[in-house]
Amino acid sequence: MKTSERAMQYVFTLCAAVSILAVILICLFLFANGLPGLFKIGPLAFLTGREWSPNDIPPSFGILPMILGSLFVTAGAIIIGVPIGILTAVYMAALCPKKAYAVLKPAVELLAGIPSVVYGFFGIVIIVPVIRLINNGGSGSTMLTAAVLLGIMILPTIIGISETALRAVPVHYYEGAVALGASHMRAVYFVVVPAARSGILAGVVLGIGRAIGETMAVIMVIGGSPAMPKSIFQSVRTLTANIAMGATELRGDAATALVATGVVLFFFTLLLNTGFSLLKGGGQ
C-alpha cells in the first residue's frame, strides 16, 4: 500500500473514531447527569406528572405534557410534510421537465439552508395570523402552528433523500415495467417507488428526527405553555422547548430535571432509529 493511501486510511479511521467518541461522550454526559436526577424525582412521577413548576415549594417536575406535545406536533408535521415531500420527490425524479427542474431543485436546496430562526419569523408573520383567523380570533401560537411550520421545515430533507433514492433505482426496473405494458405513471408509482422504499423511509425518518429535535422555530410559534394538550388550537410545550426555556434554571433539582428531559429525548431518538432499522430490515 502506498504511503499516501495509508495516510488517508488513518485519516478516515480517525474521523470515524471521532464520531463514535462524540456519541459516547454525549451518552456519558446525559446518563451521568440525568439518571441520578431522574431516580431522585422518581421515574414514574417524572414521566407521568402533569405539572412542571420548578420554582414552586416543593417543586414539580412532570414532563407528560411535554411528551404529548412533542408527539402531537411531530405527528402533525408528519401528516403535513411527508406526503408533500414524497410526491414532490417523485415529481422531480420522474415527471419534472428540465426547465422546471432547474428552478425547483435550487429552491428545495435553498429551503434546507434557511436558518431555524428565519423559519420562526416566517411562522410569526405568516402562519400565526392565518391560524388566528381559523381559530376565530383566538391565539395563533398553537400546536397546529408548530405542526405546519415543522411540516415545511422537514420538506427539503425528505425531498432530497427520496429523490436520490428514486434516481438510484436501476433503469431496467422502469424499462421492464413499460415493456410489459405499464404506462409511465404506473411504472413510476408501482415499480420505481416501491424499489426505492428503503431510501424514501430513510428520508422520512431523518425528517421526523429534525421535527422532534427542532427548538428555536418551535419556541417562536407554539406559545410554550406547559399544559396538557387538549386541542390543536392550544398553546403547548415540547421537550426541546422545555429544555431551552428552562436553561436559566440550571441549578439544583431543576438542572438535573432538564438533563433528565434530555435523556427521555435521547430514548425517543433511539426508538425512532431502532424502528427504522426494523422496518428497513422487514422491507428487504
C-alpha positions as a Markdown table, in Angstrom:
| # | Residue | x | y | z |
|---|---|---|---|---|
| 1 | Met | 0.0 | 0.0 | 0.0 |
| 2 | Lys | 1.3 | 3.4 | -0.9 |
| 3 | Thr | 2.2 | 5.9 | 1.8 |
| 4 | Ser | -0.5 | 8.4 | 0.7 |
| 5 | Glu | -3.1 | 5.6 | 0.7 |
| 6 | Arg | -2.1 | 4.5 | 4.2 |
| 7 | Ala | -2.2 | 8.1 | 5.4 |
| 8 | Met | -5.7 | 8.6 | 4.1 |
| 9 | Gln | -6.8 | 5.4 | 5.7 |
| 10 | Tyr | -5.6 | 6.7 | 9.0 |
| 11 | Val | -7.4 | 10.0 | 8.4 |
| 12 | Phe | -10.7 | 8.2 | 7.6 |
| 13 | Thr | -10.2 | 5.9 | 10.6 |
| 14 | Leu | -9.6 | 8.9 | 12.9 |
| 15 | Cys | -12.7 | 10.7 | 11.6 |
| 16 | Ala | -14.8 | 7.6 | 12.3 |
| 17 | Ala | -13.3 | 7.3 | 15.7 |
| 18 | Val | -14.1 | 11.0 | 16.5 |
| 19 | Ser | -17.7 | 10.4 | 15.5 |
| 20 | Ile | -18.0 | 7.4 | 17.8 |
| 21 | Leu | -16.3 | 9.2 | 20.6 |
| 22 | Ala | -18.7 | 12.2 | 20.3 |
| 23 | Val | -21.7 | 9.8 | 20.7 |
| 24 | Ile | -20.1 | 8.1 | 23.6 |
| 25 | Leu | -19.3 | 11.4 | 25.4 |
| 26 | Ile | -22.8 | 12.7 | 24.8 |
| 27 | Cys | -24.3 | 9.5 | 26.2 |
| 28 | Leu | -22.0 | 9.6 | 29.3 |
| 29 | Phe | -22.9 | 13.2 | 30.0 |
| 30 | Leu | -26.6 | 12.5 | 29.7 |
| 31 | Phe | -26.7 | 9.4 | 31.8 |
| 32 | Ala | -24.2 | 10.6 | 34.4 |
| 33 | Asn | -26.1 | 13.8 | 35.0 |
| 34 | Gly | -29.6 | 12.8 | 34.1 |
| 35 | Leu | -30.2 | 9.4 | 35.6 |
| 36 | Pro | -29.4 | 10.4 | 39.2 |
| 37 | Gly | -32.0 | 13.3 | 39.0 |
| 38 | Leu | -34.5 | 11.0 | 37.3 |
| 39 | Phe | -34.3 | 8.5 | 40.1 |
| 40 | Lys | -34.3 | 11.3 | 42.7 |
| 41 | Ile | -37.5 | 12.7 | 41.3 |
| 42 | Gly | -38.9 | 9.3 | 40.6 |
| 43 | Pro | -39.2 | 7.9 | 37.1 |
| 44 | Leu | -42.9 | 7.3 | 37.2 |
| 45 | Ala | -43.6 | 10.8 | 38.7 |
| 46 | Phe | -41.3 | 12.4 | 36.2 |
| 47 | Leu | -42.8 | 10.7 | 33.1 |
| 48 | Thr | -46.4 | 10.8 | 34.2 |
| 49 | Gly | -46.5 | 14.1 | 36.1 |
| 50 | Arg | -48.8 | 16.7 | 34.7 |
| 51 | Glu | -47.2 | 19.8 | 36.2 |
| 52 | Trp | -43.9 | 21.5 | 35.6 |
| 53 | Ser | -43.2 | 24.1 | 38.3 |
| 54 | Pro | -39.5 | 24.1 | 39.2 |
| 55 | Asn | -39.8 | 27.3 | 41.2 |
| 56 | Asp | -42.6 | 26.1 | 43.5 |
| 57 | Ile | -42.1 | 24.9 | 47.0 |
| 58 | Pro | -42.0 | 22.0 | 46.7 |
| 59 | Pro | -41.1 | 22.0 | 43.0 |
| 60 | Ser | -43.0 | 19.8 | 40.5 |
| 61 | Phe | -41.2 | 18.1 | 37.6 |
| 62 | Gly | -43.7 | 16.3 | 35.4 |
| 63 | Ile | -43.0 | 16.1 | 31.7 |
| 64 | Leu | -46.1 | 14.3 | 30.4 |
| 65 | Pro | -47.5 | 17.5 | 28.9 |
| 66 | Met | -44.2 | 18.0 | 27.0 |
| 67 | Ile | -44.0 | 14.4 | 25.9 |
| 68 | Leu | -47.5 | 14.6 | 24.5 |
| 69 | Gly | -46.8 | 18.0 | 23.0 |
| 70 | Ser | -43.8 | 16.6 | 21.2 |
| 71 | Leu | -45.7 | 13.6 | 19.9 |
| 72 | Phe | -48.7 | 15.6 | 18.7 |
| 73 | Val | -46.6 | 18.3 | 17.0 |
| 74 | Thr | -44.4 | 15.7 | 15.3 |
| 75 | Ala | -47.4 | 13.7 | 14.2 |
| 76 | Gly | -48.9 | 16.9 | 12.7 |
| 77 | Ala | -45.6 | 17.6 | 10.9 |
| 78 | Ile | -45.6 | 14.1 | 9.5 |
| 79 | Ile | -49.2 | 14.3 | 8.2 |
| 80 | Ile | -48.4 | 17.6 | 6.5 |
| 81 | Gly | -44.8 | 17.2 | 5.3 |
| 82 | Val | -44.4 | 13.5 | 4.4 |
| 83 | Pro | -47.0 | 13.2 | 1.6 |
| 84 | Ile | -45.9 | 16.5 | 0.1 |
| 85 | Gly | -42.2 | 15.7 | 0.4 |
| 86 | Ile | -42.5 | 12.2 | -1.2 |
| 87 | Leu | -44.8 | 13.3 | -4.0 |
| 88 | Thr | -42.5 | 16.3 | -4.8 |
| 89 | Ala | -39.5 | 13.9 | -4.9 |
| 90 | Val | -41.4 | 11.6 | -7.3 |
| 91 | Tyr | -42.3 | 14.5 | -9.5 |
| 92 | Met | -38.7 | 15.8 | -9.5 |
| 93 | Ala | -37.2 | 12.4 | -10.2 |
| 94 | Ala | -39.6 | 11.1 | -12.8 |
| 95 | Leu | -42.0 | 13.7 | -14.1 |
| 96 | Cys | -40.5 | 17.1 | -13.9 |
| 97 | Pro | -39.5 | 18.9 | -17.2 |
| 98 | Lys | -35.9 | 20.0 | -17.3 |
| 99 | Lys | -36.7 | 23.7 | -17.3 |
| 100 | Ala | -38.9 | 23.4 | -14.2 |
| 101 | Tyr | -36.3 | 21.1 | -12.5 |
| 102 | Ala | -33.7 | 23.8 | -13.0 |
| 103 | Val | -35.8 | 26.1 | -10.8 |
| 104 | Leu | -37.3 | 23.6 | -8.4 |
| 105 | Lys | -34.1 | 21.9 | -7.4 |
| 106 | Pro | -32.3 | 25.1 | -6.2 |
| 107 | Ala | -35.4 | 26.2 | -4.4 |
| 108 | Val | -35.5 | 22.9 | -2.4 |
| 109 | Glu | -31.8 | 23.2 | -1.6 |
| 110 | Leu | -32.4 | 26.8 | -0.5 |
| 111 | Leu | -35.1 | 25.6 | 1.9 |
| 112 | Ala | -32.6 | 23.3 | 3.5 |
| 113 | Gly | -30.2 | 26.2 | 4.1 |
| 114 | Ile | -32.6 | 28.7 | 5.7 |
| 115 | Pro | -31.8 | 29.1 | 9.5 |
| 116 | Ser | -34.4 | 27.9 | 12.0 |
| 117 | Val | -34.9 | 31.4 | 13.4 |
| 118 | Val | -35.9 | 32.7 | 9.9 |
| 119 | Tyr | -38.4 | 29.9 | 9.7 |
| 120 | Gly | -39.6 | 31.1 | 13.2 |
| 121 | Phe | -40.1 | 34.7 | 11.9 |
| 122 | Phe | -41.9 | 33.3 | 8.9 |
| 123 | Gly | -44.2 | 31.4 | 11.2 |
| 124 | Ile | -44.9 | 34.5 | 13.4 |
| 125 | Val | -45.6 | 36.8 | 10.4 |
| 126 | Ile | -47.5 | 34.5 | 8.1 |
| 127 | Ile | -48.7 | 31.3 | 9.8 |
| 128 | Val | -49.7 | 32.7 | 13.2 |
| 129 | Pro | -52.1 | 35.3 | 11.7 |
| 130 | Val | -53.7 | 32.6 | 9.5 |
| 131 | Ile | -54.2 | 30.2 | 12.4 |
| 132 | Arg | -55.6 | 33.1 | 14.4 |
| 133 | Leu | -58.2 | 33.6 | 11.7 |
| 134 | Ile | -59.0 | 29.9 | 11.6 |
| 135 | Asn | -59.3 | 30.0 | 15.4 |
| 136 | Asn | -61.9 | 32.7 | 15.3 |
| 137 | Gly | -59.7 | 35.4 | 16.6 |
| 138 | Gly | -58.1 | 33.2 | 19.3 |
| 139 | Ser | -54.4 | 32.6 | 19.9 |
| 140 | Gly | -52.3 | 31.9 | 16.8 |
| 141 | Ser | -49.4 | 30.4 | 18.8 |
| 142 | Thr | -50.7 | 26.9 | 18.9 |
| 143 | Met | -49.8 | 23.2 | 18.4 |
| 144 | Leu | -51.3 | 23.4 | 14.8 |
| 145 | Thr | -49.0 | 26.4 | 14.0 |
| 146 | Ala | -45.9 | 24.5 | 15.1 |
| 147 | Ala | -47.0 | 21.4 | 13.2 |
| 148 | Val | -47.5 | 23.4 | 10.0 |
| 149 | Leu | -44.1 | 25.1 | 10.4 |
| 150 | Leu | -42.3 | 21.8 | 11.1 |
| 151 | Gly | -44.0 | 20.2 | 8.1 |
| 152 | Ile | -42.5 | 22.9 | 5.9 |
| 153 | Met | -39.1 | 22.6 | 7.6 |
| 154 | Ile | -38.8 | 18.8 | 7.0 |
| 155 | Leu | -39.6 | 19.1 | 3.3 |
| 156 | Pro | -36.1 | 19.6 | 2.0 |
| 157 | Thr | -34.7 | 16.6 | 4.0 |
| 158 | Ile | -37.5 | 14.3 | 2.7 |
| 159 | Ile | -37.4 | 15.6 | -0.8 |
| 160 | Gly | -33.6 | 15.5 | -1.2 |
| 161 | Ile | -33.1 | 11.9 | 0.2 |
| 162 | Ser | -36.2 | 10.5 | -1.5 |
| 163 | Glu | -35.2 | 11.9 | -4.9 |
| 164 | Thr | -31.7 | 10.5 | -4.6 |
| 165 | Ala | -33.2 | 7.1 | -3.7 |
| 166 | Leu | -35.6 | 7.2 | -6.7 |
| 167 | Arg | -32.8 | 8.1 | -9.1 |
| 168 | Ala | -30.7 | 5.2 | -7.7 |
| 169 | Val | -33.2 | 2.6 | -8.8 |
| 170 | Pro | -31.8 | 0.7 | -11.8 |
| 171 | Val | -33.3 | 2.0 | -15.0 |
| 172 | His | -34.2 | -1.5 | -16.2 |
| 173 | Tyr | -36.8 | -1.7 | -13.5 |
| 174 | Tyr | -38.7 | 1.0 | -15.2 |
| 175 | Glu | -38.0 | -0.2 | -18.7 |
| 176 | Gly | -39.1 | -3.7 | -17.8 |
| 177 | Ala | -42.4 | -2.4 | -16.5 |
| 178 | Val | -43.0 | -0.3 | -19.6 |
| 179 | Ala | -42.1 | -3.3 | -21.8 |
| 180 | Leu | -44.8 | -5.3 | -20.0 |
| 181 | Gly | -47.4 | -2.7 | -21.0 |
| 182 | Ala | -47.4 | -0.4 | -18.0 |
| 183 | Ser | -47.9 | 3.3 | -18.6 |
| 184 | His | -45.2 | 5.8 | -17.5 |
| 185 | Met | -47.2 | 6.8 | -14.3 |
| 186 | Arg | -47.9 | 3.1 | -13.4 |
| 187 | Ala | -44.3 | 2.1 | -13.9 |
| 188 | Val | -43.1 | 5.0 | -11.7 |
| 189 | Tyr | -45.6 | 4.5 | -8.8 |
| 190 | Phe | -45.9 | 0.7 | -8.8 |
| 191 | Val | -42.3 | -0.2 | -9.7 |
| 192 | Val | -39.8 | 2.6 | -9.1 |
| 193 | Val | -41.3 | 4.0 | -5.9 |
| 194 | Pro | -41.5 | 0.5 | -4.2 |
| 195 | Ala | -38.0 | -0.3 | -5.2 |
| 196 | Ala | -36.8 | 3.0 | -3.6 |
| 197 | Arg | -38.8 | 2.5 | -0.4 |
| 198 | Ser | -35.7 | 2.0 | 1.8 |
| 199 | Gly | -34.2 | 5.3 | 0.8 |
| 200 | Ile | -37.5 | 7.1 | 1.0 |
| 201 | Leu | -38.1 | 5.7 | 4.5 |
| 202 | Ala | -34.6 | 6.9 | 5.5 |
| 203 | Gly | -35.6 | 10.4 | 4.3 |
| 204 | Val | -38.8 | 10.3 | 6.3 |
| 205 | Val | -37.0 | 9.2 | 9.4 |
| 206 | Leu | -34.4 | 11.9 | 9.1 |
| 207 | Gly | -37.2 | 14.4 | 8.6 |
| 208 | Ile | -39.0 | 13.2 | 11.7 |
| 209 | Gly | -35.8 | 13.4 | 13.6 |
| 210 | Arg | -35.5 | 17.1 | 12.7 |
| 211 | Ala | -39.1 | 17.7 | 13.7 |
| 212 | Ile | -38.5 | 16.1 | 17.1 |
| 213 | Gly | -35.3 | 18.0 | 17.7 |
| 214 | Glu | -36.2 | 21.4 | 16.4 |
| 215 | Thr | -36.2 | 24.1 | 19.1 |
| 216 | Met | -35.9 | 27.7 | 18.1 |
| 217 | Ala | -38.6 | 27.8 | 15.4 |
| 218 | Val | -41.0 | 25.9 | 17.7 |
| 219 | Ile | -40.5 | 28.2 | 20.6 |
| 220 | Met | -41.3 | 31.2 | 18.5 |
| 221 | Val | -44.7 | 29.9 | 17.3 |
| 222 | Ile | -46.0 | 27.4 | 19.9 |
| 223 | Gly | -46.7 | 29.6 | 22.9 |
| 224 | Gly | -44.8 | 27.4 | 25.4 |
| 225 | Ser | -47.5 | 26.7 | 27.9 |
| 226 | Pro | -46.6 | 23.5 | 29.9 |
| 227 | Ala | -50.2 | 22.3 | 29.9 |
| 228 | Met | -51.8 | 19.0 | 28.8 |
| 229 | Pro | -52.6 | 19.2 | 25.1 |
| 230 | Lys | -56.4 | 19.1 | 24.6 |
| 231 | Ser | -56.8 | 20.9 | 21.3 |
| 232 | Ile | -54.8 | 21.7 | 18.2 |
| 233 | Phe | -55.5 | 25.3 | 18.9 |
| 234 | Gln | -53.9 | 25.2 | 22.3 |
| 235 | Ser | -50.5 | 26.5 | 23.3 |
| 236 | Val | -48.3 | 23.6 | 24.4 |
| 237 | Arg | -44.6 | 22.9 | 25.0 |
| 238 | Thr | -42.3 | 20.3 | 23.5 |
| 239 | Leu | -39.4 | 18.5 | 25.2 |
| 240 | Thr | -36.8 | 20.5 | 23.3 |
| 241 | Ala | -38.6 | 23.8 | 24.0 |
| 242 | Asn | -38.8 | 22.8 | 27.7 |
| 243 | Ile | -35.0 | 22.3 | 27.9 |
| 244 | Ala | -34.3 | 25.6 | 26.1 |
| 245 | Met | -36.8 | 27.7 | 28.0 |
| 246 | Gly | -35.5 | 26.2 | 31.3 |
| 247 | Ala | -31.9 | 26.9 | 30.5 |
| 248 | Thr | -31.9 | 29.7 | 33.1 |
| 249 | Glu | -32.9 | 27.3 | 35.8 |
| 250 | Leu | -29.7 | 25.3 | 35.6 |
| 251 | Arg | -29.2 | 24.8 | 39.3 |
| 252 | Gly | -30.1 | 22.2 | 41.8 |
| 253 | Asp | -33.0 | 19.9 | 41.1 |
| 254 | Ala | -34.1 | 22.0 | 38.1 |
| 255 | Ala | -30.8 | 21.4 | 36.3 |
| 256 | Thr | -31.0 | 17.6 | 36.9 |
| 257 | Ala | -34.6 | 17.6 | 35.7 |
| 258 | Leu | -33.7 | 19.3 | 32.5 |
| 259 | Val | -30.9 | 16.9 | 31.8 |
| 260 | Ala | -33.3 | 14.0 | 32.6 |
| 261 | Thr | -35.6 | 15.5 | 30.0 |
| 262 | Gly | -32.7 | 15.2 | 27.6 |
| 263 | Val | -32.4 | 11.5 | 28.5 |
| 264 | Val | -36.0 | 11.0 | 27.6 |
| 265 | Leu | -35.5 | 12.8 | 24.3 |
| 266 | Phe | -32.4 | 10.6 | 23.6 |
| 267 | Phe | -34.5 | 7.5 | 24.1 |
| 268 | Phe | -37.2 | 8.9 | 21.7 |
| 269 | Thr | -34.5 | 9.3 | 19.1 |
| 270 | Leu | -33.1 | 5.8 | 19.8 |
| 271 | Leu | -36.6 | 4.2 | 19.5 |
| 272 | Leu | -37.0 | 6.1 | 16.2 |
| 273 | Asn | -33.8 | 4.8 | 14.8 |
| 274 | Thr | -34.5 | 1.3 | 16.0 |
| 275 | Gly | -37.9 | 1.3 | 14.5 |
| 276 | Phe | -36.4 | 2.5 | 11.2 |
| 277 | Ser | -33.9 | -0.3 | 11.3 |
| 278 | Leu | -36.6 | -2.9 | 11.9 |
| 279 | Leu | -38.8 | -1.5 | 9.1 |
| 280 | Lys | -35.9 | -1.4 | 6.7 |
| 281 | Gly | -35.0 | -5.0 | 7.6 |
| 282 | Gly | -38.5 | -6.1 | 7.1 |
| 283 | Gly | -38.8 | -4.4 | 3.8 |
| 284 | Gln | -35.7 | -6.1 | 2.3 |
